[in-house]
Amino acid sequence: MTAAPATPSSGAAPPPEPPGTPTPKTPSTPSTPGATERPGPSGAALPSTATTPAAPSGPAASHPAPGAAPSLLSTPAAGPPAAPLHGLRVLDLATLFAGPLAATLLGDFGAEVVKVEHPRRPDPSRGHGPAKDGIGLWWKLLGRNKRTITLDLSAPGGRDTLLKLAAGADVIIENFRPGTLEKWGLGWEELRRANPRLVLARVTGFGQSGPYSHRPGFGTLAEAMSGFAAATGEPDGPPTLPPFGLADSIAALATSYAVMTALAARTATGRGQVVDMAIIEPILTVLGPQPLWYDQLGYVQPRLGNRSRNNAPRNTYRTADDCWVAVSTSAQSVAERVMRLVGRPALIDEPWFATGSGRAEHADELDEAVGAWIARRPRSEVLAAFEKAEAAIAPVYDIRDVMDDPQYRALDTVTEVEDPELGTIRMQNVLFRLSETPGAIRWTGRPHGADTDAVLTELGLTADDISALRAQGAL
């Protein structure tokens, strides 16, 4: 098999844009006098290859409308030059949720992400959750802005091909058990020999070292071991796990942050490095000062239901029309406004009312006062009264309410995207809005291996090379 040497990431050109695929809209970028090029993620200058259109107005100025989805037989284009991560090349070797979601977050802001899946065992997320006409819906979200190829990394041909891809990449994200890549001859030593500037993000349940490192790890285990489940639920009920991938999602956010931190360090050192991400750790960080409380006071956070040990009233309350609302009084002034609103101003003068912890010790009395007032009124009246009083309240939504809420609509939080298989679909938009270099959903999750031939051809492999890899079972 003969292949042209892989182009280093600092000078790699993006794949060609397929005919007829429009570039997603991006706002105008302020010009710099005399500037003819801009720095790319690898530190090299990327040429200006497109003229940026004028900035749109309204929500699309921050969340641009995606371009037409690529045909299932076409090759998606790289991110637009205005995207902040344009030129960044990411190989997503991970499966299920934490690692792949981290790659999705990078792809949403212009990184060129190539999803690498086993030829005969696709990422299980393709089959998770509900499907429509046999098409997995979760994958449409998780796989967006990714080109998809197949590669058996345990096969010699697959290993060699991955090393060629790594030579032109900036980032690899993987979540195999520690030692698996090493067993295949694809450990850190081999990868950094192929590309000393590479950042390797290793996302596992328990990290790369320690007595549990070789155990299989999933987000559920992190939710249990971090103390989250023990502190969640009713006081007389069992520890409660979330009904969605909470720990995985938090780890994905942390991984994308860690990758960008390592890339920033690379601009100073010229070298890549390993990111060791244990899913059990980021969720512990978001649980706040629990370790400090235990260390200094011996205090163990109990299950409190919807209450808080830090303030009260803080709970969910049922309205007269059988809806639910949530009230928060983290600020003293808000707590006082709530008591005046519900007709119990005398409680404000109680000595214990002056602090959040004092109010938390009298949660039963405060909940009774607020709950009784809310129970006599429909949700619309309750919300209007709280808003007029400048007290903090929110309706408890299910997804139907989210999709219809005017604030979410104004932000374009759930946006419409064209999908070649399903037509117009709605999914969460990119995570945040940038005023000058916004992200975009350029296409939805693509079929298994849809871009294998195109990506390998760009790598320099011939049609005969690709056929030979298929014959070996490496593709």
BADREN-778969 format. One record per residue (C-alpha): x, y, z. Coordinates in steps of 0.25 Angstrom, whole numbers, plus 5000, padded with zeros to 4 digits. Last residue first. Example, Ala and Ser with C-alpha at 12.3 -4.5 7.8 and 13.67 -1.06 7.14 Angstrom:
2
505549965029 504949825031 
//
This chain:
475
495049975028 496249885033 495549755029 496749715020 495949725007 495449865012 496949915014 497249855000 496149934994 496650065000 498050044995 497550014981 496650144981 497950214985 498250264999 498750415000 498050455013 497050525004 496750394998 496550335012 495550445016 494750425003 494750275004 494250275019 493250385018 491950305020 492550205030 491350195038 490250295034 490350445037 490050515049 489450655046 490050765037 490650895038 490150925052 490851065054 491751135063 491951285064 493151365061 492851515064 491751525075 491951385080 490751305085 490751185094 490551035094 490251015079 488750985076 487950875083 487150795073 485950815063 485750735050 485450765036 485650645027 485850515033 486950445024 487650565018 487450655031 487150795031 487350865044 486350945052 486751005065 486550985080 487251095087 486851195077 487051305088 485651365085 485051225084 485651185098 485051315104 483751295097 483551155103 482951055093 484050955091 484350965106 482850935110 482850815102 484150765108 483550765122 483550895130 483450935144 483051085144 484051175149 484151275161 485051375167 484351495173 484251635166 482851655172 482251675158 482951545154 482451475166 481051515164 481051485149 481651345152 480551315162 479451365153 479951275141 480051155150 478651155156 478451205170 478051145184 479251045184 480251165183 479851225196 479851095203 481251055198 481851185202 481351185216 481551035218 482951045211 483351155221 482951075233 483550945229 484851015224 485151075238 486551025239 486751065224 486351205229 487451215239 488451155228 488051275219 488251375229 487351485235 486051395236 486651335249 486351465257 484851475253 484551605247 484351545233 483351445238 482351565241 482251585226 481451465224 480451505213 480951425201 481551545194 482251595207 482851465210 483351455195 483951595195 484751565208 485351435202 485751525190 486451625198 487251515206 487751455193 487751305191 486251305191 485851205180 484451165176 484051055166 482651035160 481750915158 480450905150 479150845156 478250965153 478251005167 479851015167 480750905173 482050955179 483550925177 484550965187 485451065193 484851155204 485851145209 487451155209 488751085210 488250945214 487450935202 486150875199 485650795187 485850655194 486850675205 487750565204 488850575214 490150655212 491250595221 491850695231 493150655238 493350805240 494750835233 494950715224 493450685222 493050835219 494350835210 493950715202 492450765201 492950895195 492250895182 491650775175 492150825162 493550785165 493050645168 492450635155 493750675148 494450555156 493750425153 493850435138 495450425139 496050515129 497550495126 497950595115 499250555109 500250655103 500550735090 501850815088 502250945082 502450995096 501651135096 500651105085 500550965091 500051015104 498851075097 498550945091 498650875104 497650975110 496750955098 496750805100 496450825115 495250915112 494650815102 494950705113 494250785124 493050795116 493050655112 493250615127 491950695131 491250625120 491650485124 491350515139 489950555135 489550455125 488050445127 487050395137 487850445148 488250345160 487550355173 487950305186 486750235193 485650305200 485350355214 486050495212 485550505197 486550495186 487950535183 489150545193 489550395192 489350405177 490350515175 491350465185 492450445174 492350295174 490850285170 490850385159 492250335154 491750195153 490550245145 491550315136 492150185132 493450115135 494049985132 495149955142 496549965138 496750095145 496150055159 497450035167 498050165162 498550215148 497950255135 496650315140 495450255146 494350255136 495150285124 495450395115 496850405109 497050535101 498250525093 498850665088 499750645076 500950745074 501950635074 501250565062 501650425058 502650405069 501550465078 500550355074 501550235076 501950285090 500550315094 500050175091 499550125077 500349995076 499049915078 499349875092 499750025095 498350065090 497649975100 498550005112 497650085119 496150045115 495750115102 495250255103 495850335092 495950475087 497050515077 497450655075 498350735065 498350635053 499250625041 500150515047 498950455054 498350415041 499550345037 499650275050 498150235048 498450175035 499650095040 498750035052 497650005042 498549935033 499149855045 497749815050 497349855064 497049995060 495849945051 495550075043 494150125039 493950275035 492950375039 493050525036 492650605048 491850735049 490650655056 490950525062 490350545076 489050615071 488750515059 489250405068 488150425078 487150405067 487450265063 486850235049 486050105048 484850185043 484950275055 485850235067 485650245082 486850235091 488250175088 488550105075 489450205069 490050225083 490650085082 491750145073 491750045061 492249905062 492649845049 493549945043 493950005056 493750155057 494550275054 493850405055 494650515047 494450655053 494850785046 494750885056 493750995053 493151035066 492150925067 493250825064 493850855077 492550835084 492350705076 493750655080 493450675095 492150595092 492850485086 493750465099 492650475109 491550405101 491650265095 492850235088 494250305086 495150305074 494850445070 496050505062 496050655063 496650755053 496650905056 496650985043 495451065047 495351065062 494851205063 493851195051 494151315041 494851215032 493551135030 493650995036 494050885027 493150835016 492350715017 492650605006 491550554997 490750424997 489850455008 489550585002 490050705011 489050775020 488750915015 489451025022 489251045037 488451165042 489451245050 489351245065 489851385069 489451475058 488351365055 487651415068 487251555062 488151615051 489051555041 490551595040 490951635026 491651515018 493051475020 493851465008 494551325007 495951275006 496751355016 498051275017 498351205030 499651245037 500251145046 500051125061 499350995060 497951065063 498151155051 498651305051 498051395042 498451445028 498451565019 498451675030 498951815025 497851885033 497151795042 495751765038 494551735047 493951605045 492551605039 491551505044 491451365039 490451295031 490751145028 491451125015 490551065004 490750924998 490450924983 491750864979 492450794991 493450874999 494850824998 495550765010 496250865019 497750895016 498750845025 499950935029 500050935044 499450795044 500550735037 500250675023 500150525023 501250455014 500650405001 500150265002 500650134996 500050005000 
//
